[in-house]
Amino acid sequence: MPISKAIRTIVTIAIAFTPIAQAQDTKPVELTARLLDRLPVAYRDISKQVVALPVKTQQSWLGVPSGDLMLAMISQIAVKPEGTDFLVAHLEREESPEWRARIIEVLSSYWRAHPEKQIILERHASSDTSAEVSLHALEVLRSIRMTDLAQLLEKRMAAARDARDTTSLTRLVPEQERWLMLKRGTMLPAFLRTPPPVFSVKAADQPIRVLAFGDFGTGSPAQVNLAKTMVQYHKAHPFDFGITLGDNFYLSGMMSPDDPRWQTQWEQLYGSMNIKFYASLGNHDWRTPESPAAEILYSQKSPDWRLPSPYYTFTAGPVQFFVTESIVGIEVSQAELDWLDAELAKSTAQWKVVYGHFPIYSAEHGENKILSQTLLPILKKHHVDVYMNGHDHNLQELNAEDGVHFFVSGGGGVGLADFNQYDRTVFKKMLYGFTVLEADQKLMDVIFIGIDGNELYRRKIERRP
């Protein structure tokens, strides 16, 4: 279902205000009278009881239009059980369709945990006076019920693994990937999600210089200015090609291969470098059903954009690159894990670089337990040299593990986010910037470049013995 105005607004507020504000003042305090006075009377008492926000956040929210402020506040109210109880009871009395839609969405976990209350969703899906609210209720119900059905498939796969029933697994594993997409409300046909055979971008005996960045497609001044810096850097230090680390277009990807933002947020900014970019998808690229297919099919229309499938592999100089895809950072299909395991096993490249959108380790989000348990063991098994991702809106290096080096490059143009204390941190900067990867037969350099074009940090990696 296309993302609604309400959800666009709340995401905008979160991106624009919350990360930076909380980085400046992290101690939550009671809501000020000025902020409470801007809320509808029905929401003031519960907000005062259950919501606490840093001072800087509250100051920022004072400048938000009243309707948009309420969308953000509903999310805060829902965090506490008392707030959840209030919202469930208030939903039937709420006159604003946008706010009803937001309440339905933020209570997703509640509806799942209380199946007897899903009758409320069914009522709104079938008879709410707002079509938008009906669609939101239907979407939450779809997610709950598709998840339940997908779990049945997971149990069947586990039984086949326990029985070493390879015949059944051959049939079940591809279906799991389809069900993961059904859970998220997006469907790519098999011919768009099947990776092509490995292809070559540059001869194996040649060194390479690669541009990498993620989290950028907003049209913001920061994106525009950083793109200008990339172009200038390319003139002095030519790139062979580029890679994107996901969240290519905010807030909800592209609506079609002909979306006008392809020109304003891609071609006009990066096209003058005349290099090809090998893209990966992020969570914002999956926000509407149309976007993943639109980004894949645009490869047929553009001289510089390449995305043959959600995951794929190619060689360039002494490096083989493996592009990964995970569903909102928490699920990787068994089909993709099997594909990655097999392709890494076949690789004879001097260097192996795996990239995608979600971090395994992060000074902002900590350890991603799902990816560290499913993806990381494959990287270690096959001696991958670098894992690179976006998602965190900043620049980071994390401690290497069993020879795998971890880099985050998500400072491409969307609002920046600060860090938490994290013992794996080697380098971190809350800055806009991009990454340059240089490799020959013996050495690989991973370099962070700031929006002013100056080098911020460099990591030299020598080939393993």
Steps between C-alpha positions, in 0.01 A plus 500: 500500500642844416633679804244744638542870569486421871785254482703725272461777756601297802807365322592854397474619859713211623769560238502876534493539876543202724854367436675836513297636786553196717869508424517849650306420819424139581334540841120470468297747706129568546323677218495876534175692539564665162514165325200357687293807414550424131337156538125436481341495845422128479870416470652736758461295818626173353790679330599661828482164677693277260715714269842645584730652238837675499480878525648551153248263350214687662636830372522359149146364515363842595569604142310208346143564370238390755365212292845362433593539866208278595615228262835499678345516846274201436813293440642616833177426687493145364837414658354451851226244586282773648535692177410195294185445708403864449547484123297179465214657692529836325517360146122478463458862615777651287355722228819557299553232231875565499522448873283188490731359234802580712351338810424184304855487366692569824299232681613225260670304779192534720267363233730202451523430874123532548328307219163549671536874431557451128126530459558874542730495197247299303232756580716789382609305192142437394313810614720795599376820337853565370628274224855580611431375852335186362809427293727551802294257706500250215876533462563429869274196481682382186836528673381306805337221304773466239755477781303220663484311172869558428584352840328179397735482203798564730393205716466280192848599385642424844341156488653436158843608625473274804404210274774591249227502238679684220222434251250688714745779575558552129128567466449696824797740502399705193149530640634644825643795309158564345330485840749745651396745230133434567563582866640838407224571250716501189529242228774467244443231239765230492652633177579832674641351817716226347867605498683489166824306457810677626613773257819703462538878517880534460787264415637303794856628460399868531475706822166662579363811671136480612256761634264375775221675690154438640194675647484789258192542280322797655591789272629678812769769483735254670445240226547758226817643653649157569426396141692805379792393719488150350511645150800718585680210669434286193667761278819479708481130588284321239270226622461180302141460625281562803289296740199608705434372851123527500230751592557640156177703497300635793249473640363209303718414204387559142147464366608386152799490263364832368475677836622858441726475804732276300612820333504740794631264770723276291600589144549874552711440811717200408459449125776742400763259637414261214558189709272209577357455850419153632218557747361322803157544659423642846188501714375828351534348153251232608237735647261475207421193290613679183844615607720186487378414151531864391864512613582169332329592172662845487823311422359457149447875455811653655859516377631494857255321737538123539284281724441161332333341806481553877822299546772425245879482453761641263877526467708814452878492488628282786170525692177303488200693634195329648184709539267387778137568587329463837141577588499805730821372649352201677446226244710352222343230288656157509518517121722807522721350772545184293579710192758710686663192652530336159625811316762579765618140486552528123682834513869509408537877541784649702252701707139437599273792587139451612270802515139580573289733710485367854787490750613188680674717760419866558594776744145626459295179520742249654509142375238376257443157652323358197774597255780404739349152528409445134717718276820543701589129526497479119729805474746345744484156340607639162752756627315810384723806536244783527135531593364847417152641568290811545186541719681699771510862386867554575847354433652214701760228519440215745751249634591227255398146589683194364639716222166656399518883509179695560422847359188717509450771237151645543577872488374552144251780560219411740495648855797388707477276808726480804654201678479304822796368694617183328812299574546391138547855374825581320392823327177698497394840371152650485575662166386497140749318283574214264741209484774424252622143464833450322643155435782334316644151529664565837327788681152638555432850635161602638482878523232732641469835321309792655259739332790747457698242300761444770606159621351418841641154558685219324531131574769297321430129469765252392423174330466205730798261503 
